[in-house]
Amino acid sequence: MAFTAKDVQELRQRTGAGMMDCKKALEATDGNAEKATEWLREKGIATAAKKAGRIASQGVVDSYIHMGGKVGVLVEVNCETDFVAKGEGFLQFVHEVALQIAAAKPTYVSKEEVPADVIAHEREIALAQINNDPKMASKPEAVKEKIIDGKIETYYKENVLLEQAYVREPSKQVKQLVVETTAKCGEKVSIRRFTRYEMGEGLEKKVDNFAEEINAAVASMKK
């Protein structure tokens, strides 16, 4: 059974799930709205979406140290009750988030956190790249805008935690992991903030000339 954008919108209004999740649900159930609703419930998506508006003021601050002290992460993840905050499933999720931050180096938690001037600057860079490419410079403005939009989405996927591919399962985004954890815990779960430290980051580092080192070592052996 075929379905339309209107069907996707109606399913979204009924379940509170995201547009892409609703589209997947309808695709999986041949456009049957009732079965799609059940599909979303079975996946825990509809339940998680309904919890999105709740207040999550409990949770934990966790730390993760990687590579023998070369990388460190502090992250705050919230839930609704202290009971869930102490649960094994929630704490495991927090640990996974910290590991993700250490490995993938995000700058922001969500798209909404990215300053408008940062996105404007990225769009300027993307446009300059297009105009400097002989094959792309003559493209219509509408085509250029679509290309730029695609580059901005790539920027989000590289720099925004929730939009990143989950390091343990790249086919899944971190925001999907949040939805799944919300469903499992039965409460709203949200990543509030994080800080990532990398040893020597921002400091001027010595650049070794290995050729000179080898020549010096050979010279010393001849003495």
N, C-alpha and C positions, 0 to 999 in steps of 0.2 A: 504494500500500500504506500503510495507516494504521500509526502507531506510538504507543507509550505512553511515559509518564514512565520506566518501567522500562527501555525500549529506550534512552532517552537516557542513563540512568545507566550501563548496561552499555557503551555506546559510550565514555562518559567514562572508565570504568575501563580499557577496552582501549587507548585512545589517549592518555589524560592531558590531553585538550583540555577547555576550559571547557564548562559546561552549555549556554550559548547557542550556542557554535560547533557542539556536537554536534547540537543541535536543528536548526540551519540545514543541517547536513550531511544529516540524515535527511530533511528537507523537500526538499532538492535531489535526493535519490536515491530518493524514494518509499518511504522507510522501510527500504531495503535496507542492512543493517549493513556488509556487505563493501564495497559501493560507497561508503557513507558514510565508511568508514575511508580508502579511496583518495582521496576528495574532500578530506578533511582533510590527507592527506599532500601532495596536489597544491598545496594552499593553504599548505603549510608549517606548519600549525597543530599537527598531531600531533607533528612533530619538535621544534618550539619548546617544546611542553608538557613533553616528556621532559627537556629541558635545564633546566627551571625550578629543579630542586633542586641544580644544580651551583654551585660557588663561582666568583664573578666578582670577581677582585681586581685586574685590570688595567684600563686605560681611560685617559680623559683628563679634564682640567678645561678647559673652554672658556669663552670670554667673548663677549658680544654687546652692542654699543652701538647704540642706536636713536635716531632723531629728533634727530640732531646733539648727542648727549650728554645727552639728557633722561631716557633710560631705559637702565639697564645690567643685565646678567645674568651671573652666574657659575654654572656647572652642572657637576657631576661625573657622568659616565656610565661604567659599568663593563662589561667583557667578561672573557673568560677568559685571553686571551693578548695579549702585546705586538704580535704580528703583526697580529691583527685590529684592535687599537687604532690602528694606523698606516694601516689601509686606508681607501680613499676612501669606500666605502659607510658604514662606521661613523662616520667624521668628518662626513659629510653628515648622518647621523641626529642626531648631537650638535648640529650647527648648527640643525637643524630644531627640536630640543627647546628650545634657547635662544631661538629666535624665538618659539616657542609661549609660553614663560614671559613674554617681554617683552610679547606681545600680549594674552594671556588672564589675566594676573595671578593665577595659582594661589597658594595658601598652603601646601599640603601636597603631597607626592609621591603618597601612597597613602591609601586609606581608613583603614588601620591607624594612620597617623600622627595622625589627628584625635583630640584628647583627648576622653575620655568626657564631661567636663564641658561641652565645647563643644557636643557633640551634645545633651546634656541641656538646655542653654540654648536651643538652636534648637527643640527639641521644645516647650519651655515657650512660646516666642514663637508657634509655629505654633498651639498650643492656644488661646492668648489671642486670636489673630486669628480663629479659628473661633468662639469664644464671644462675641466682640464683633460678629459678623456675624449679624443677625437671621434670615437665611435658613439659616444653618448651625448655630446654637447648639442647636437642638432635635434635631439628628441623633443617632442612636444612638451610643454610645461606640465600638462596633466600626467604624462608618463614619468617625468622627473619627480613629481610630487609623490607618486606611488613608490618609486625607488627609494626616495628619502624616507617615507613612512616605514618601508621595510628595514632600512638601516636603523631607524629609531627603535623598532621592535627588537632588532638584534642587540642594540645597546642595552635595552631593558633585560634581555635574557642573559647578558654577560654581567651586568652590574646590580641588578635588583634581586635580592634573595628569593622572594616568592616566585619570581619568574624563571629562576635558574633551573636547569635540569638537575634532578636529585643525583648526587654522585654515585650512590649505590645502585640506582635504577634510572639511567639516563632517559628512558622513555617517559618518565613521570616528572612533572614539575614539583618544586617544593610546596607550592600552594595546594597541590593535590594531596600531598602528604599531610598538610594541616587539616584538610577536609576529612581525610580518613581518620586522623587521630581524634578529631572532634566527635566523629561518629562512634568511635570505640570508647571514648571516655564518657560520652553522654553529656558533655558540657562544651561551651565555646572555648576554643584553644586559639591563642594568638601570639605571634612573635612580636614583642614590643620594641626591643632595641638590642644592639650589640656593639662591641668594640673588638677590633682585631688588631693584634700587635705582631709585627714581624721584626726579628732581630736586625738592627742596623738600618731599618727603613728610614729614608730621609737623610741619612748621614752620607758624607762623602766617603767612598770606599777606595781602598788602594787597588790599583789595577796592575797585576803582575805581568811582567814581560817574560814569558816562559822561555823564549829563545835566548835571552840574555842569561837567564838562570842556568840553562843547560850549558851554554858556552863557558860560564864562570865555573861550573862544576867540572867540566872537562879540563879547563886550564889548571884548576887546583890539583887534579889527579896527575897532571904531567910534572908537577913540581917535586 
